[in-house]
Amino acid sequence: MCTPQVVVVMGVAGTGKTTIGPLLAARLGVPYAEGDDFHPKANIDKMSAGIPLEDADRWPWLDAIGHWAHGRDGLGGVVSSSALKRSYRDRLRAVAPGIVFVHLTGDRGLIEDRMFHRQGHFMPTALLDSQFATLQPLESDEPGVAVDVSGSPEEIADRAVKALDAFSETSE
């Protein structure tokens, strides 16, 4: 039996990290942590005001997520984090070297529509352009998979499990 993975569900706002993360965790039989819960209040206030975060704002947040992931090493877990830049993913891997990324990807129109219809989230659709401008997709040397976000949450989670299984088989 393989060691449970610690998975970071990543992608721009509106791809469904908060929806897919818990579904994926349930399918993998591991706990889920909401990445937004690791943000300091100042970051949430900034994003709520429509102000994009700067890298200096993100470092403590990424370190906190990394420490959670490191604590789950060998136990498995799923945590969400936009992890839009390679440098952010490198920062996470510096703290938790064994993590694997699930990059939720999709058509900008679909993502914007989903953002427009969700309730109770601090990230306004106005910041979606800055998210796409910042996004650096996973590179071939990064541990992870890309998963399309079209379809139902259950279909997306199923695709993520299959992609992770295939990734695990090829990386052994």
C-alpha positions as CSV (number, residue, x, y, z in Angstrom):
1,M,0.0,0.0,0.0
2,C,1.3,3.4,-0.9
3,T,1.8,6.2,1.6
4,P,-1.1,8.7,1.5
5,Q,-0.1,11.9,-0.4
6,V,-0.5,15.4,0.7
7,V,-2.2,17.2,-2.1
8,V,-2.4,21.0,-2.7
9,V,-5.5,21.8,-4.8
10,M,-4.4,24.9,-6.7
11,G,-5.8,27.3,-9.4
12,V,-7.2,30.7,-9.9
13,A,-10.2,32.0,-7.9
14,G,-13.4,30.4,-8.9
15,T,-12.0,27.0,-10.2
16,G,-13.6,25.3,-7.2
17,K,-10.7,24.6,-4.8
18,T,-13.0,24.9,-1.8
19,T,-15.6,22.6,-3.4
20,I,-13.3,20.0,-5.0
21,G,-10.8,19.9,-2.1
22,P,-13.2,18.3,0.5
23,L,-14.5,15.9,-2.2
24,L,-11.0,14.9,-3.1
25,A,-10.1,14.5,0.6
26,A,-13.1,12.3,1.2
27,R,-12.3,10.1,-1.8
28,L,-8.7,9.7,-0.6
29,G,-9.8,9.2,3.1
30,V,-7.7,12.1,4.4
31,P,-8.5,15.4,6.1
32,Y,-9.0,18.7,4.2
33,A,-7.8,22.1,5.2
34,E,-9.2,25.3,3.6
35,G,-6.3,27.4,2.4
36,D,-8.2,30.6,2.9
37,D,-8.3,29.9,6.7
38,F,-4.5,30.3,6.8
39,H,-4.7,33.9,5.6
40,P,-4.1,36.7,8.1
41,K,-7.0,39.1,8.5
42,A,-5.0,41.8,6.7
43,N,-4.9,39.7,3.6
44,I,-8.6,39.0,3.6
45,D,-9.3,42.7,4.2
46,K,-7.1,43.6,1.2
47,M,-8.7,41.1,-1.2
48,S,-12.2,42.0,0.0
49,A,-11.4,45.6,-1.0
50,G,-10.4,44.4,-4.5
51,I,-6.7,44.9,-3.9
52,P,-4.5,42.0,-5.1
53,L,-2.0,40.6,-2.6
54,E,1.7,41.2,-3.1
55,D,4.3,38.5,-2.6
56,A,5.2,39.9,0.8
57,D,1.6,39.3,1.8
58,R,1.6,35.8,0.6
59,W,4.8,34.4,2.2
60,P,3.5,34.0,5.8
61,W,0.3,32.4,4.3
62,L,2.2,30.0,2.1
63,D,4.5,29.1,5.1
64,A,1.5,28.3,7.2
65,I,0.0,26.1,4.5
66,G,3.4,24.4,4.1
67,H,3.7,23.7,7.8
68,W,0.2,22.1,7.8
69,A,1.2,20.0,4.8
70,H,4.5,19.0,6.4
71,G,2.7,17.9,9.5
72,R,0.6,15.6,7.3
73,D,3.6,14.0,5.6
74,G,3.1,10.2,5.6
75,L,-0.5,10.6,6.8
76,G,-2.0,12.3,3.8
77,G,-4.2,15.4,3.5
78,V,-5.6,17.9,1.0
79,V,-5.3,21.6,1.3
80,S,-6.3,24.4,-1.0
81,S,-4.0,27.2,-2.1
82,S,-4.1,29.3,-5.3
83,A,-0.3,28.6,-5.6
84,L,-0.4,30.6,-8.9
85,K,3.3,31.2,-9.3
86,R,6.1,28.7,-9.5
87,S,7.9,30.7,-6.7
88,Y,4.8,30.1,-4.4
89,R,4.8,26.4,-5.1
90,D,8.6,26.3,-4.5
91,R,8.0,28.0,-1.2
92,L,5.4,25.3,-0.3
93,R,7.7,22.5,-1.3
94,A,10.6,24.0,0.7
95,V,8.5,23.4,3.8
96,A,6.7,20.3,2.6
97,P,8.9,18.6,0.0
98,G,6.5,15.6,-0.6
99,I,3.4,17.6,-1.7
100,V,1.7,17.0,-5.0
101,F,-0.3,19.6,-6.8
102,V,-3.8,19.2,-8.4
103,H,-4.1,22.3,-10.7
104,L,-7.7,23.0,-11.4
105,T,-7.9,24.5,-14.9
106,G,-10.7,25.7,-17.1
107,D,-12.2,28.2,-19.5
108,R,-12.1,31.8,-18.2
109,G,-15.8,32.3,-19.0
110,L,-16.9,29.3,-17.0
111,I,-14.8,30.3,-14.0
112,E,-16.1,33.9,-14.1
113,D,-19.7,32.6,-14.3
114,R,-19.1,30.3,-11.2
115,M,-17.5,33.2,-9.3
116,F,-20.4,35.5,-10.1
117,H,-22.9,32.9,-8.7
118,R,-21.2,31.9,-5.5
119,Q,-22.1,33.6,-2.3
120,G,-20.3,34.5,0.9
121,H,-16.8,34.6,-0.6
122,F,-14.4,37.6,-0.2
123,M,-12.8,37.4,-3.6
124,P,-14.5,39.7,-6.1
125,T,-14.7,38.7,-9.8
126,A,-12.8,41.9,-10.6
127,L,-9.6,40.2,-9.3
128,L,-10.0,37.3,-11.8
129,D,-7.9,39.1,-14.5
130,S,-5.0,39.6,-12.1
131,Q,-5.3,35.9,-11.1
132,F,-5.0,34.8,-14.7
133,A,-2.2,37.3,-15.4
134,T,-0.3,35.9,-12.4
135,L,-0.9,32.2,-13.1
136,Q,2.1,30.1,-14.1
137,P,0.9,26.6,-14.9
138,L,2.6,23.6,-13.4
139,E,5.9,22.9,-15.2
140,S,7.0,19.4,-16.2
141,D,9.5,19.2,-13.3
142,E,6.8,20.0,-10.7
143,P,5.0,17.1,-9.0
144,G,1.4,17.4,-10.0
145,V,-1.5,17.1,-12.5
146,A,-3.8,19.4,-14.3
147,V,-7.5,18.7,-14.0
148,D,-10.2,20.4,-16.1
149,V,-13.1,22.0,-14.1
150,S,-15.9,21.4,-16.5
151,G,-18.7,19.2,-15.3
152,S,-20.1,18.6,-11.8
153,P,-18.0,18.7,-8.7
154,E,-18.2,14.9,-8.4
155,E,-16.9,14.5,-12.0
156,I,-14.0,16.9,-11.3
157,A,-13.1,15.1,-8.1
158,D,-13.2,11.7,-9.9
159,R,-10.9,13.1,-12.6
160,A,-8.5,14.4,-9.9
161,V,-8.4,10.9,-8.2
162,K,-7.7,9.2,-11.6
163,A,-5.0,11.8,-12.5
164,L,-3.3,11.4,-9.1
165,D,-3.4,7.6,-9.4
166,A,-1.8,7.8,-12.9
167,F,0.8,10.3,-11.5
168,S,1.7,8.1,-8.6
169,E,2.2,5.1,-10.9
170,T,4.6,7.1,-13.2
171,S,6.5,8.6,-10.3
172,E,7.3,5.4,-8.5
